[in-house]
C-alpha cells in the first residue's frame, strides 16, 4: 500500500489565504459597522443564551464543570454563571460554555450544524471582564464570533458531521477565537494566529450523543475555552499556521471535512450576515427532532393521540437519521434528548417537549417505551436533496387503530428563521430558564440589562448579575 506523504503547502507569495482574511476582518470589526438589525438580533441571542446558561448551571454537568473551574483557578476575574465564585477566563469559558449547551435548548444555526451562542458568548464575556470592556465592545466581539464560526461550520458542512465530528466543538473553536481576539483588540496578524491556534485544538466526537455521555455538553465549553486560550497566546506572540483553515493538505478543512475552499465565505464578510440566520429552540431536544415534534403536533390537532396510534413512520434525511434515528435504550437525559423515538413518544404522551419533560424519572417511562415500539424512523433519499439548509425536513405518516391516517411534511422547524418564535415566547423562555438559578427580581434586572447592554460602560457590572449563591 502506498503511504500518503503529508506536505506543507503554503499560500503563494502575494496572496492572502482565508485564515488571514478571516483574521483581518474579525480584528477590524467595530460596533458602528454592524447593521442595527444584526445588533438587535445578537441581543436576542444573548438573552436566550444567558437563560440557557443559567439553567444549565444547575444541571449535574454544569455543577461539575463549575466546581472544577473553582478548584483549578482558585479565583479569577471571570464570573461563573449561577455561582458566587469566579475563575480564570479560560476556566470560566469552559464552565459557562458547558452550561449554555447543557440542556439542548441553546440557539442553533441550520447550515453550519452549530450552536454559536455556547462558544462565542462565554469566550467574549470572560475576557470582557478581564479587560473591563464595554457593552458595545462585547456585542461586537460576540458578532465577530458568530460570523466567523458559522462560516467555518457552513463550509465544513454535512460531510464534517457525518465523519463523526460535533461542529460546535470543532468550528466552535474558531468562533470563540474570533470573539476572544476581537474583545482583546488583537491586530490582524495576531487574530490570524489566534484562529490558527484554535483550529489545531478543534475536537468533539459525536458518539457522545448515542451513549448519553456528558461530553456532548462539554464540546461547546471546551471550544469556548480553546478560543480564549488561543487569543491570549496569540497576544503574547505565540504563533499558529497562517493557512490553518484552508491548507489543502493537513489543514482544518482538508482534514476534518472535504473541501478546503473558504473563498465564498470570505467574500460575504460584512455584506451578508449569518447572525440573523440563527434560530431559537422551543423544545429541549436535538434540533433534528424538532420537526418530528412539529409534525406530531399538527397531526394531534387533527385527531392523532397516544391512545389511538397504531403505527408511525417518520422519514428523514441521512443526517437526520444519523442524529436522532438510532435505537433508543434508556440511559441518560442526554440520550433521551438526542433521540427521535423518545422525543416522538414524549410528545404523544405529554403533548409537550420542554425542560419539564426531560427528567431522569421519565427516560424509561413505560407509556413512552410502549409507544416507541409503534414508531419507525427511516432514511428517505429525497430528503437529502436540499442538503444542510433542509436537513431537518421530515415526512410523517400515522395510522390509527380505527383505520384513520394522517400525513404531514415539515421542512423547517418551529423556531427556525423561516418559522421564528414570537419575541414574547423567547422572553418567556428566558424567564423560565434563568429562574432556575436566580430569584424573580434578579431575573428581571438581568432582562433589563440585556436590553440596554450597549450602554454598559464595563461588562463586569453585567456579569455580576449572573452570580448566585453556591449550591
PEGIBEL-V986999 format. One record per helix or strand. SS is the DSSP state (@ for helix, = for strand). FROM is the first residue (numbers start at 1). TO is the last residue. If there is no record, write none. Layout:
BEGIN
SS FROM TO
SS FROM TO
END
This chain:
BEGIN
@ 18 28
@ 31 33
@ 36 56
@ 60 73
= 78 79
= 86 87
@ 89 100
= 108 109
= 114 114
@ 117 131
@ 135 162
= 165 165
@ 167 184
@ 188 199
= 205 205
@ 207 211
@ 215 235
@ 252 256
@ 263 267
@ 275 277
= 278 279
@ 287 300
= 309 316
@ 318 324
@ 333 337
@ 340 350
@ 360 362
@ 366 372
= 375 379
@ 381 384
@ 387 390
= 394 400
= 405 410
@ 417 419
@ 423 434
@ 440 451
@ 453 455
@ 459 464
END
